[in-house]
Amino acid sequence: MSSIADKAKHGIVFNIQKYSVHDGPGIRTIVFLKGCPLACRWCSNPESQNRNPELAYNPGRCLTTDKCTRCLDACTNGMLSRKADGTLHIDRAACGDCNLACAEACPAQGLIIYGKQYTVDEVLKVVEQDAAFYIRSSGGMTLSGGEPRLPGDFALALPREAKRRRIKPAIETCGMVPWSVLEEAAGLLNAAMFDIKHMDSALHEAHTGAPNAQILENFRKLAEGFPNLPILARTPIIPGFNDTEEAVSAIAAFIRQFPGVRYEMLAYHRLGTQKYHFLDRVPPMEEAALDPAVMSRLQATARGILQDRLVVPN
């Protein structure tokens, strides 16, 4: 594929986050792509799950319809209406195929669009702004999501073009993608972060919406087929799902089969809760919390199995 063709490919990006030090080697810029095959109950990026741009509403920033009606005037399909307190009601069922002009018309950013179409070239022009940091730290660009392997040609064109520009690409993946797509991507990457959420397929499906057979098989193929690719297996530790020594022991024992793979556990947090409300969705785990003592105990369990291959976040 030529550079000209790759630079013109486009996809939906909902965030480009600079100066990350927790999503791959060195200092990195994270490109978040829309769309995910899973629906994890603890997802901190609910705006990533739908492949298409979405309208969100932050009433705290809204000027209220008593002072401003620009969004109402701009709406072309009658999805917006006034509530008694002057804030907006969004009829999600009526929100169809439109240009989301209401958000563009909002002067206070009370209405937000999650997701915008970018070309590969447009994304990498943003990423390249921090090229000096990548050189000094051996960093680069990390594709995240959602699931960064879902947008097909766009997600493959990004690392291809990044490598042409001497930017080191990495991915964060849930692994729920066709092996052929992951295999092609792996040959372009300098690092991969791969979620292993649970070894029990029934529990995995109950909490994420999908069984884990394809995920575990893809992980095995990746680790065995690309032994020189640095792989970090990750487990988000979720209350009521996998916050037990049995669950962590089973995951660690699976990972132990692959000598070059390191392992990291990430403590559950509520940072995405507000975004559920902006999308008129109920946070599935709003009241849940993880005891720090439980996290420490689980890290000790994993360390007993994997020794120095366990990575403990700072």
N, C-alpha and C positions, 0 to 999 in steps of 0.2 A: 504494500500500500504506500503510495507516495505521500510526501509531506503535505503537498497542496490539498490532496483529498482528505487527509486526516484533519487538517486545520479547519476544514469547512464543516465537519460533522458536528451535530448539535444534540443537546440533551437538556434535561431540567435539573438545575442546581438550586438548592434552597439555602445554602450558606457556604461562604469561603472564609475559613477561620485561620488567621495568621498566628505565628509564633507559638505553636503547640510543642510541648516537650514530652507528651505522654502517649503519642500515637505513632510510634516508630522511632528509628534512630535519629539523634540530633534534633535540631530545630526544624519544624515542618509546618507547611501550610496544608490544612485539611479541606478537601473539597467534598461537600456533602451532596450526594445525588438522591433524587426522589425515587421512591418505590421500594417495597420490601415484600418477600413472600411469606414472612412470619408476622404474627400479631402478638408479640410478647406483652404480657400483662404489665411488666415493669418498664416498658419502652420510655426512654427519656426524650425521644425525638418523635412524638406522634405525628408531627407534620411531615415526616419522611415516608410514612407508610403508603399513602396514595401517590401514584405515579404523576398525577397531574397537579398543576398549580392550584392552591386552595386559598380561600378567603378566611382570614381570622379577624377577630374583633377584640380589641383591648378597651373595655369601657373606662378604664382609668385615664386614658389619653383622650377620649372622646370629648369634644366641646359640647355635646348634647344637641339634639335637634331643635332645642329652644333658641340656640345661638347660630347654628350652622346646618344647612340642609344640602350641602353640595353633593354628598353621597346619594341622597334620595333623588336628587335631580339627575345624577349621572347613571343611576341604575336603569337598565334597559328591559329587565324582565320581571320587575315587581317583587324581588326577593327581600327588599328592605322595607321596614315599617317602623313607626314610632312606638315606643313603649311609654307607659304612664309617667315614668320618671325622666323621660326625655332621651334615654339611651336607645340603642337600636335593637330591633329583633331581626334576625336573619332566618328566612325560610330556606333551610338547607335543601329541601326537596325541590324548590323552584330555582335553585342556583344551578344553572345549566351551562351551556356552551356560550360564554360571553367573554369580553375582553377585560373584565374586572376593572372597568373604568371607575367604579365607585372608590376603590382604594387609591387610585391615582389622583382622584379629586379631593381626598381627605387631607386637609392642611395640617392636622395634628398627629397623623399616623395612628389614629384610632382603628382604622381598617388596615390590615396588613396582608400582603400576598406572600404566601409561603411557596416559593418556587418560581424560577425565571429561566427562560430558555437562553442558553449560552452556546457558542461554538467552542470547539477545542482551543482555537486561537485566543478567544476572549478569556477563557479560564486561565490559560497559561500566561497571558500578559499580566494577570493579577498575581499569579504564583511567582513569576520572575521578579517581581518587585523586591523580594527578599532573598534574591540569589546569593548575596554576600553572606548571609547567615548560614545558608546550606553548605557553602564551601568550607566555612570555618568549623562547622559542627558535624559534617557528614550527614546533613539532613536532606530534605527534599519535599516532595508532595505525597500526601496520603489520601487515597480515595476512600470515602466512608459513605454512610447513608443513614437510613435505608440499607439497601444491599447494592454495593457499587458494581457488581457484575450483571445486574439486571438490564441496564440500558444498552446492552449489546455493543454495537459498533462504536458508540460514543465512549463507553467505558474502556474499550480496547485502544481506541485512537488516542485517548488522553495519555496513557503511559508510553505509547509508541513515540508520540511527538515530544513528550517530556524527555525521554532519553536522547532524542536528537538534539535537544537544547541542554544536555548535560545536567538534567534534574533527575535525581534518583526517586523513582516511584515506589510506593508501598500501597497495600490495601488493608482495610478492616472488613472482614467478611463473616457472614453467618453460615456460609458453606452450602446453603440451600439453593444451588444453581446447577445447571447441567455441567458434568465434568468437562466436556469439550470446551466450554467457555472458560472455566477456571484453569484448565490446562494451558490454553493459549495465553491467558493473562500471566500465568506463573513464569513463563519464559521472559517476560518483560520486567519483572519486579526485582527490587533489591531487598524487600522484606514483606512478610505477610503476618497479619494478626487474625487469628481464626477462633471464633467462639465455639466452645464445647460447653453446652449449658446443663446437660444431664445425660446419663447413660441409659436411663429407663425411657424407652420410646413412648410408652403410654402417658407417663407424666410429662414428658417433653411436649407431646401433642396437646395435652390438657391445658398447658400454660403458654404455649406459643402458637397453637393452631396447626401444627404439622408434626409428624413423627420425625425421628432423627436418623433413620437408616441412611439416607442419601448424604446427610451431613458427615456422619462418621466415615462412610466409604470415601467421600471426597477428601477428608482429612488424611486418611490412610494413603490414598493415591498421591496426594500432594507431598506428604512427608517422605514417602518411598521413592517417588518419581523425580523429586527435586531436592536431593540431599544437600546441595550447596546453598539452597535458599534459606535464609534465617526465618524461622517460623516461631511465633509466640502464640501458644494456645491460651485462650482467656476464658474465664468463667465469671460471669456476674453472680455474686452470691445474693440470693433473693429469699427473704423471709417466707417460710411456708412452702418453698419449692426445692431448694437444694442447699439449705443452710444446716446440713447435718454431716457428721463425720463419714457416714456411709456413702452419701452422694459424692463428697469430695474424694474419698478414697477410691471409689470406682473410676472417677475421671482421671485421677493421678495415675492409677494403675494402667489405664488405657494409654496415656501419654508416655509412660515409661518405656513402652515398646519402641519408641522412635528416639534414638539417642541424641539427635541434634536439636530436638524441640525443647524450648523453655516454656514455663507455665506461670501464669499470673492470675490472681483472683481479685476481682473488683467489688468493693462493697456497694450494696444497694443505696441509692440516694433518691431524693424527690425533686431533683432540679427541673424535671420536665412537667411538673404538675400544672403550672400556670398555663402552659401551652394547650393542655387538654381543654381547659375552660375557654380559652380563646377560640377553640374549634367547636365549642358547644358539645363537648364530650365529657363523660364522667371518668376521672382517673381511676383505673381499676384497682390501684393499690394505694390510694391516698393516705390511709391511716397506718400503713405498714412501716416498721422501722427495724433496723438491724442493730443488735447489741454489739458494740465493739469487742466485748469479751468473746463472743461467738466467732467473730472474724479472726481474732488472735488464735483461738483454739483450732480453727480450720486451717490456718496457715501452718501451724505446727504439724497437723495431720499430713498435709501435702508435703511438707519438708521431710518428714520421715520416710516418704516414698520416693521423692524426686531429688532429695539432697540439695546441692547447689544449683539445680536447674529451676528452682522456684525463684521467681522474681517478686520482690515486695515493693509496691509503689511507695514513693516518698510522700 
